[in-house]
Each structure stands twice: as structure tokens, then as C-alpha cells.
Amino acid sequence: MLKILKVSAIAAALAAVPFLSYASPAPPNQKEMAPLLYLIGTWNCRWQSGSHSGRERQVFEPAFDGAWLEEKEIVSGQVRTVHYTGYDPATKTFVHVGPDADGTFELAQSPDTITWRSADGSFVHTKVSDTKRTMTQTDGAQSVSMTCTKTVARYTG
């Protein structure tokens, strides 16, 4: 009986404590991240390089409490790379960065979230609409082009 009273007393004490919210605060760059939110979701991409072609899926999700977007590039059901897209307050530009499966890395910047370029101009990524993006990359004599369309959930009633 004493044990039940102790548990009841603890429960009553906890009930008297105001509810504390453990929700994460908004990131300090929330305003700057707003133009990137169209990326969140799943994108189906087709690429072409010479006579070779393929597909990949890109999944964007908020990361670090919304301060960045995490992009997983998925080929044949396996995550091949993970990149991050966000806003750099030091340069006042948007950045896209991450390692590639071949040991290299991507680093591109954008002043407006519409056109992204690598420092040497070999990588150009363009937002066509909220559901379509294109990318071209030239690495020496090899060139790759990619078009991505966003999977949009449809209401079926």
C-alpha cells in the first residue's frame, strides 16, 4: 500500500508541473531556408552521358532542425551519396556540398536558389519549376546531363 501511495504522490507532483515542450526551436536561418523548401520530397532523375543513361532517386529532408536539407541520392535501391543544401551567412549565398561515391565532392553556390554553379563552372544546376530541375556537369571530355521531376502525391478520394 505504501508503494502505491508513493507512486500516486509522484504522479500527482508530475501532473502539477506545467507541460514542457521539447520541440526544437526554429533554426536561425529559417527565413533564408524558405526558398529551398520546394526541394523537400522525392525526385526521380534521368541522366545521360554519351551513349550511357540511367536513373536515380533523390530524397530531400530537413536536417539539423531545419537549418539544412539533407539529400540522399539513391541508385538501385541503395544510398550512394548524401549531400547538404543550406544557406551560408558568411558569404550570403546558398550552398550545396557533399562527397561523391567516386571519392570527389560537390560544392556549388547560388545567389538565388535558381542557378547553382561550381567555382570552375563545370557543374550547373537549374531550377525550372517547383517540380522540375536540370543539371549539367562537364568533367574534361565527359559530359553528363540530368533532369529531375518531383513525385507529387495525388489525392485519390
Residue pairs with C-beta under 8 A, 6 or more apart in sequence:
24 65
24 66
25 65
26 65
26 66
27 33
27 64
27 65
27 66
27 67
28 67
29 67
29 86
29 87
29 89
30 66
32 87
32 89
32 94
33 66
33 67
33 69
33 86
33 87
35 94
35 112
35 113
36 69
36 85
36 86
36 87
36 94
36 113
38 127
38 130
39 60
39 69
39 71
39 85
40 60
40 61
40 62
40 69
41 59
41 60
41 150
41 151
41 152
42 57
42 58
42 59
42 150
42 151
43 57
43 58
43 59
43 60
43 133
43 148
43 149
43 150
43 151
44 55
44 57
44 148
44 149
44 150
44 151
45 55
45 56
45 57
45 58
45 146
45 147
45 148
45 149
46 53
46 54
46 55
46 146
46 147
46 148
47 53
47 54
47 55
47 56
47 144
47 145
47 146
48 144
48 145
48 146
49 142
49 143
49 144
49 145
50 142
50 143
54 75
55 75
56 73
56 74
56 75
56 80
57 73
57 74
57 75
58 71
58 72
58 73
58 74
58 148
59 71
59 72
59 74
60 69
60 70
60 71
60 85
61 69
61 70
61 72
62 68
62 69
62 70
63 69
63 70
63 84
67 86
68 84
68 85
68 86
69 84
69 85
69 86
70 82
70 83
70 84
71 82
71 83
71 84
71 85
71 98
72 79
72 81
72 82
73 79
73 80
73 81
73 82
73 83
74 80
80 101
81 98
81 99
81 100
81 101
82 98
82 99
83 96
83 97
83 98
83 106
84 96
84 97
84 98
85 94
85 95
85 96
86 94
86 95
87 93
87 94
87 95
88 94
88 95
88 109
91 109
93 109
93 110
93 111
94 109
94 110
94 111
94 112
94 113
94 116
95 107
95 108
95 109
95 110
96 106
96 107
96 108
96 109
96 110
96 116
96 125
97 105
97 106
97 107
97 108
98 105
98 106
99 105
99 106
100 106
106 118
106 123
107 118
107 119
108 116
108 117
108 118
108 123
108 125
109 116
109 117
109 119
110 116
110 117
110 125
113 127
114 126
114 127
115 124
115 125
115 126
115 127
116 123
116 124
116 125
116 126
117 123
117 124
117 125
118 124
122 137
122 138
122 139
123 135
123 136
123 137
124 135
124 136
124 137
125 133
125 134
125 135
126 133
126 134
126 135
127 133
128 134
130 150
131 149
131 150
131 152
132 147
132 148
132 149
132 150
133 147
133 148
134 145
134 146
134 147
134 148
135 144
135 145
135 146
135 147
135 148
136 143
136 144
136 145
136 146
137 143
137 144
137 145
138 144
